[in-house]
Every structure is written in structure tokens, then in C-alpha cells.
Amino acid sequence: VALLGRNGTGKTTRLKVIAGEIGVTEGEISRQKGVRITHLPQEVPSDIQGTLFDIVASGLGSRGDLLKDFHHISHRLHTEHTSELMADLDRVQAELDRTESWDLNNEVEYVLTQMKLDADANFDQLSGGQKRRTLLTRALVLHPDILLLDEPTNHLDIDTINWLEDFFRKYSGTLLFVTHDRMFMQHLATRIV
């Protein structure tokens, strides 16, 4: 669903209300129990820190923590090879097996690659466009039931927008987005509000 309206009419506010980030002064909001909603805001929050891999995996809960541990241990093994580090790696790998989280690791790496992002780059050293690209990557990896996107194509090149359109055509959840990109809207929207 594409949400359209003139600037300043409340499109961004509506997305924040649906995401549960702000309340309403009138009316009632009803959400299905257990529904997963992810919101990619138009502005980049200022309190996010870490590597891009960590940020993308951060929304995956305890399984994301395992992925981060595996990623960091694997990188440390390139320069240091201790029995303690190998024991940590064995423990994390066993837990990844137990929780069937290997697919998530592959997906995080795949989407980072498709979005042309360096997994080991520091978020605070990126441009505004790269930061939005990272947050979009995190939103995609979460596979929410409802994905709210506020101007998702801002700062993206044509190849990435094409990949994103293809990704969303196959997406099984609900996509509600605000965009000024007419082609993106025409390719994806099955409904306009």
C-alpha cells in the first residue's frame, strides 16, 4: 500500500502511530496479538552505534547476538589463534546449530552485499545515505508482518532500487510505504491511500 499526500499532511506521523512509536489523542488503535511491525523512519536516529553487521543483526534478538558473536570471533581468528577463542567459536557454533540460526547469518550477509554495504564498517563513520541503507537492510532481515517504509528509495542507486523492487514483489508481509518515487510506487503498489 502506497500512502500518498502533500508534504506536511501527516504521512510520517501516521507511520509512527502504526508502529506504536507515538500515541494518538483521539480514537483507538487495535493491533493483532503477536504481529511484528518494523518501521524504517525517514530520519536516521542519532543513538545507533557499532558495525553494520551488528546493527543489522541487532533486531534478531538472542539469535542476532549469536550471529554477532560468531562474526566477531571469526574475524579475530584471522589475527589471533588461541584455545580460548577456539572454545568460544565451538560454543557459538553449537548454539547456532541448536537454534537453527545459520540461515539468518547467510541472510544478513546476503542483504548487506545486495545493499552494497561493508559489514565491518562503523555506522557512525557513514554518510546519511549509507546509514539509511543500513537501517533498510536491518528492516529487510527482520521479515516483519508489517513493514513501514518512509521514503525507502532516498539515497539509493538504480541497481539497488531495482533489487529492492524485486525483493518486495516476493515479500509475503504487508508493505505500507510513503514515497515520492513514482516508478517505485507504480511497480509495487497494489493499492494507494
N, C-alpha and C positions, 0 to 999 in steps of 0.2 A: 504494500500500500504506500503510495506516494502522498505525503502531506504537503500541500501547496498553500501559499498565501503571501501577501506582501510582507516586506520587511517590517518587523515591529508588531506583528499581529498575534504573536504568542506561539509560534510553532515550536521553538526551542523549549519554552515553558511547558507546553503540552507533553513533550517527550520526557521532561524531568518529572512531571506528575505521574505519567505512566510508569516510569522507572522507580517511583517511590522515593525520589530524591527530595522532593518538596511536597508539601501538603496543599490542600485546597481550602478555601474559606467557605465554600458552599458545595452542597452535593455530597455524593458518596462514591468512593472508588472500591470496586469489588474485584479481587484477583482470585483466580483458581488456586487452590491449595497446591503447593509444590511447583508452581510454574516458575521457570527460570527466565529472568529478564536481564539482558545486558544492554547497556547504553554507551554508545560512543559519542561523547559530547563534542561540540564544535570547538570549545576551548580546551587546551591541554592543562590538566591540573598541575599545580606547581610543587606538589609534595611527593612526586614519584622519583625514585632513585634506584640505581642498580644497573646490571647489564640487561640487554634486550631479551636474552633468553630468560632471565629471572623474571622480568616484568611480564612476558608473555605466559610463562608457566604459573605465575602467581595466582591466577584466578582458578586454578585447578585443585585447590585445597591441598590435602596431605599428599595426593599423588603428584601434584606440581612440586611440592617440596622435595619429594624423592627424585624427580627429574632434575631439579636444580642441583641436588647433592651429586647425582651421577655425572652431570655435566661438569661441575667444578672438580670433582675427583679425577675424572678422565683427563682434564686439561692439566692438572697438577702432575699426573703421571708422566707427562712429556718431559718434565724437568727434574722431578724427584721420584725415586722409586724405593719406598720404604715398606717394611712389613705391615706397619700400622695403616698406611694408605691402602695397601692391597686388601687388608682385612675390612677396611671401610667400604672399598669397592665391592667386595664379596657380599657384605651385609646389604648394601643398597641394591645390588643386582638381584639378590634373593627376594627382597621386598618388592622390587619391580615385577618380578615373576609372579609372586604371590598375589599382587593386586592387579595383575594383567595390565600394566601401565606402559609397556613398550610401545604400543601403537600411539599413545599420546606423545611420547618422545619423538617418534617419527613425524607425527603431525606438526608438532611445534617447529621442528627443523624444516619441514617442507614448506609451511606457510611463511616462515621467516625468509626462506630462499625465494619464494614466489613474490614476496613483497620487497625483495632486493635489500634485505637488512642483514647486517653483521651481528650475529648472535652475541658476540663478546664485546660489542661497543657499549660505552656507558651512555645511558639515557640523557644525563644532564649535559653531555657534550654535543648533542644532536641539534639540527635545525628544527624549527617548528614543524615543517612538513614531515621530517623523518620521525618526530615524536608522535604525530597523528598517525602515521603509517604503523608505528609500533603498537599504539593503542588499538588500531583497527585489527592488527594481527592477533592481539590478545582476545578481542571480541570474537573473532572468527574461530579460534581454537576452542573457546568455551562451548560452542554449539548450544546456545540458549534456545528455549522455546520461542521467545520473542526477542528479536534483535532490533534495537532502536538506533538509527544512524542519523546524525545531524551533519549534513554536507560531507558524505563519505568520500567523494572524489576530489575534494580540495587537496592540492599539492601532490596529486598522483599523475604519473605519465600515462600515455595512451595504452601502452602494453599492460601496465598494471590494472588500469580501468577495465580493459578487455578481459583480463584474467578474473577480476572481481565480478564482472557481469556473468561470466561463465560459472563461477563458483556459486553465485546467488541463484542462478537458474536451477541448480541442482539442490539448493538448500531446502531442507524439509521443514524448517520452522517458519514462523511468521516474521516478515521483514517489514518494518514501518520506517520510512526514511523521508528526510527533508533534503531536497536538492535543487540547485539552480542549473544542473547539468541536464539539459533537455534530452540528449541522446541516451544517457544513463536511465532516465525516467522512462523513456519510450521503450527501451529494451527490457526493463524489469517490471514495471508497474502493471499489475492486473486490475488495479483499482486506484482511483485518485480521490482524495478527500480534500 
